Amino acid sequence: MNDKKTNYWNNNLKYVGILLSVWFIVSFGFSILLKDYLDSYSFAGFKLGFWFAQQGSMYVFVIIIFIYVYLINSLDRVYKKEKDN
């Protein structure tokens, strides 16, 4: 039983780590580190670096929340099936 709990939490932490890394790359990397490069492109009439700093990182965060919910629901289904067997 402890092995299943450990595997569940290891998978959960892996998902959290990957999703937070994506959010960090978008919010810090695109908004600060790559801002000057991205400003040479435009999106919806705004410079792309500015857009990521003001709006894009928030949109990505909301998308990440939905992805996390989907992944955890899938993980719960897998471990619930294992628990029932």
C-alpha positions in Angstrom: 0.0 0.0 0.0 2.8 2.5 0.8 4.4 1.7 -2.5 1.3 2.9 -4.3 1.1 6.0 -2.3 4.7 6.8 -2.9 4.3 6.2 -6.7 1.2 8.4 -6.7 2.9 11.3 -5.0 6.1 10.9 -7.1 3.9 11.2 -10.2 2.1 14.2 -8.7 5.3 15.9 -7.9 6.7 15.2 -11.4 3.6 16.8 -12.9 3.9 19.8 -10.6 7.6 20.2 -11.3 7.1 20.1 -15.1 4.1 22.5 -15.1 5.8 25.0 -12.8 8.9 24.8 -15.0 6.8 25.7 -18.0 5.2 28.6 -16.1 8.6 29.8 -15.0 9.9 29.7 -18.6 6.9 31.6 -19.9 6.7 34.2 -17.1 10.4 34.8 -16.4 12.0 33.7 -19.6 9.7 35.2 -22.2 8.8 38.2 -20.2 12.2 39.2 -18.9 15.1 37.3 -20.5 13.8 37.1 -24.1 11.8 40.3 -24.0 14.0 42.2 -26.4 14.1 39.4 -28.9 10.3 38.8 -28.7 9.6 42.5 -29.1 10.6 42.2 -32.7 7.3 40.3 -33.3 3.8 41.5 -32.6 0.7 39.8 -31.4 -2.7 41.5 -31.4 -1.1 44.8 -32.1 1.3 44.6 -29.2 5.0 43.7 -29.0 5.2 40.0 -28.1 7.6 40.4 -25.2 5.3 43.1 -23.7 2.2 40.9 -24.3 3.8 37.9 -22.5 4.7 40.2 -19.6 1.3 41.7 -19.3 -1.2 39.0 -20.4 0.5 35.8 -21.8 1.9 34.5 -18.5 -1.5 34.7 -16.9 -3.2 32.9 -19.8 -0.5 30.2 -19.6 -1.1 29.9 -15.9 -4.8 29.3 -16.3 -4.1 26.7 -19.1 -1.7 25.0 -16.7 -4.4 24.8 -14.1 -6.7 22.9 -16.5 -3.8 20.6 -17.6 -3.0 19.8 -13.9 -6.7 19.0 -13.2 -6.8 16.7 -16.2 -3.5 15.0 -15.3 -4.5 14.5 -11.6 -7.9 13.2 -12.5 -6.2 10.7 -14.9 -3.8 9.7 -12.1 -6.6 9.3 -9.6 -8.4 7.0 -12.0 -5.3 4.8 -12.5 -4.7 4.5 -8.8 -8.3 4.0 -7.9 -8.4 1.0 -10.4 -5.3 -0.4 -8.8 -6.8 0.1 -5.3 -10.0 -1.7 -6.4 -8.1 -4.7 -7.7 
